[in-house]
């Protein structure tokens, strides 16, 4: 595995896990979510963090995995 591939996978995992933790905290610690959205300011901040981190983390992980599989086919 090349160092840049490892960096992509590490960064993607960290970003995704940050978003997952923010979403879990929003649903549990920060008062949950109703039809109008989160009930506290911390819940709104966690929602914004999750909305930013989850898609970015998934796309970075997909890029890293594609690079990993592409590197495996090279001699």
Secondary structure, 3 states (H helix, E strand, C coil): CCHHHHHHHHHHHHHHHHHHHHHHHHHHCCCCEECCEECCHHHHHHHHHHHHHHHHHHHHHHHHHHHHHHHHCCC
